[in-house]
Amino acid sequence: MEFYTSVLRQSAGYWVALCLENGLVGQGVTQEDAIRKLKDAIDSFEAVYETENNIYKAPVSIEELHEFCHYD
């Protein structure tokens, strides 16, 4: 089992979960929904990443994280 780091943020009435290791996101009405959708996105991405040879994978940069976490 792999472990991933995620950041949760509420935006416009929804929760958004961002995976720091690969930049994938999940969105839901609750935190649990957002995390579940993020897990589904990670599973789908990993399946494609293992079968395709031209898929780019990179962690989220500090600048992108700052932009994601910035509240207006």
N, C-alpha and C positions, 0 to 999 in steps of 0.2 A: 504494500500500500504506500502510495506517495502522499506526501503532505504538501500543501500549498498555503501561502499566506494571502489573506484577503482583507480588503478594507471595505467597510460598509458606509454608505452615505445615503441620507434621505434627500430626495430632490423632487419637487413638484408632486408631492403626495405618494411617491413610490420609493422603494428602497433599491439601491444599486450596489452590487457586490463586485469588486474589482480584484482579479487575481494578479498579484504582483510578479509572479514568475513568468507569466505568458501574456498578460494584457487582456485576457478575456473578461467579459462582464456578464452578469445575470441581473435581471430586474424583476421585481415583484411588489405586490401590495404590502407584504410583510417582510421582515428580515429573513424569515425561514424560506419564503418563496424565492427571494433573491439568491440565497445560498444554494437552494436546490437547483435552480436554473443555472447557476454558475457551475455547479458540479456536473450537470448534464452537458453544458458547453465544453467543459474540460474533457469529459469522457469522449465526446464526439470529436474534438480536436485531436486528442491523443490517437484515436483510431485512424484518422486521416494522416496524421504526422508519421505514423508507423508504416503506412503503405505508399506514401508519396515521397518523392525525393527532392522536390522543389518548394517545400513549405518552410517559411521563415518563422523562427521562434526566438523571442528575446524578452528579457525582463523589462518591467516598466521603469523608465528613467525617473530620477528625482523631479525633473521639471514636469513630466506628465503626472506624477503623483501629486505634486503641488496643485496643478490645474484641476485634477479630479477632486481634491479635498477642499478647494477654495470655495468658500460660501460668500454669496453676495449679500 
